Amino acid sequence: MKCLYVLAVLSPLLVGCGGSETTLAEKVAEVQAQATKICAYLPTATSVAAMISAANPAVIGVSAIAQAICSAVTKQTQSLLTSERPTVNGVQVDGEFIDPKKGN
């Protein structure tokens, strides 16, 4: 009987252990969408995937990565005299600024 009680208490917690994991491709698309919304910059899927892999995705969320990308690229454009490429988590940020009205 105690086992049933424990199972009844823990079952809502165990439901999240199943199939609600976000795939890397979905996270990449979310980061791209948020970065585009925040600062009109569309990072490449390759660089976003590398940033997610370099970070701890369980700790650093999609919006934090998008914010970091926007911070890195806007700092870079403010100091165009430097030849260094912007980076996030040691990964070079590749992509392009887009016209938010056109979508690209």
Phi, psi and omega per residue, in radians:
M1 nan -0.667 3.111
K2 -1.108 -0.601 3.134
C3 -1.108 -0.687 3.120
L4 -1.143 -0.696 3.120
Y5 -1.112 -0.808 3.122
V6 -1.082 -0.747 3.126
L7 -1.112 -0.708 3.127
A8 -1.132 -0.630 3.139
V9 -1.290 -0.700 -3.066
L10 -1.494 -0.330 -3.045
S11 -1.029 -0.684 3.080
P12 -1.093 -0.530 3.118
L13 -1.294 -0.551 -3.104
L14 -1.384 -0.327 -3.125
V15 -1.061 -0.649 -3.134
G16 -1.224 -0.185 -3.118
C17 -1.365 -0.200 -3.021
G18 -1.402 -2.061 -2.908
G19 -1.815 0.484 -3.125
S20 -1.659 0.345 3.130
E21 -1.243 2.395 3.073
T22 -1.497 2.348 3.139
T23 -1.331 2.850 3.112
L24 -1.058 -0.733 -3.135
A25 -1.076 -0.663 3.111
E26 -1.188 -0.712 3.107
K27 -1.128 -0.729 3.116
V28 -1.047 -0.817 -3.141
A29 -1.090 -0.676 3.108
E30 -1.140 -0.756 3.116
V31 -1.095 -0.782 3.124
Q32 -1.046 -0.789 -3.131
A33 -1.115 -0.739 -3.127
Q34 -1.218 -0.715 3.112
A35 -1.110 -0.696 3.100
T36 -1.089 -0.710 3.140
K37 -1.217 -0.707 -3.057
I38 -1.262 -0.851 -2.991
C39 -2.363 0.262 3.120
A40 0.994 0.649 3.091
Y41 -2.110 2.240 3.117
L42 -1.859 1.762 3.103
P43 -1.284 2.639 3.111
T44 -1.204 2.653 3.121
A45 -1.079 -0.640 -3.131
T46 -1.103 -0.792 -3.118
S47 -1.226 -0.637 3.099
V48 -1.138 -0.757 3.118
A49 -1.066 -0.690 3.115
A50 -1.156 -0.660 3.108
M51 -1.152 -0.727 3.119
I52 -1.115 -0.720 3.135
S53 -1.188 -0.600 -3.129
A54 -1.291 -0.471 -3.140
A55 -1.635 3.065 3.012
N56 -1.662 1.754 -3.046
P57 -1.072 -0.362 3.096
A58 -1.266 -0.444 -3.099
V59 -1.756 -0.740 -3.088
I60 -1.698 2.088 -3.092
G61 -1.503 3.039 -3.126
V62 -1.029 -0.805 -3.090
S63 -1.176 -0.574 3.101
A64 -1.164 -0.676 3.110
I65 -1.192 -0.738 3.107
A66 -1.074 -0.743 3.097
Q67 -1.085 -0.739 3.134
A68 -1.111 -0.693 3.099
I69 -1.088 -0.847 -3.123
C70 -1.095 -0.692 3.096
S71 -1.094 -0.755 -3.111
A72 -1.172 -0.751 -3.073
V73 -1.340 -0.538 3.107
T74 -1.302 -0.591 3.037
K75 -1.127 -0.667 -3.137
Q76 -1.131 -0.752 -3.105
T77 -1.245 -0.447 3.104
Q78 -1.256 -0.468 -3.139
S79 -2.126 1.226 -3.085
L80 -1.204 -0.143 -3.123
L81 -1.281 -0.355 -3.126
T82 -1.528 2.571 3.135
S83 -1.685 0.011 3.131
E84 -1.269 2.451 3.095
R85 -1.498 2.557 3.108
P86 -1.168 2.565 3.134
T87 -2.334 2.699 3.022
V88 -2.357 2.189 -3.101
N89 0.951 0.598 3.134
G90 1.377 0.101 -3.122
V91 -1.881 2.289 3.125
Q92 -1.145 2.341 3.134
V93 -1.563 2.004 3.064
D94 -1.945 2.547 3.129
G95 2.763 -2.786 -3.122
E96 -2.656 2.641 3.000
F97 -1.330 2.466 -3.121
I98 -2.120 2.817 3.030
D99 -1.479 1.957 -3.068
P100 -1.086 -0.400 3.129
K101 -1.278 -0.615 -3.123
K102 -1.559 -0.455 -3.066
G103 1.574 -0.130 3.042
N104 -3.009 nan nan
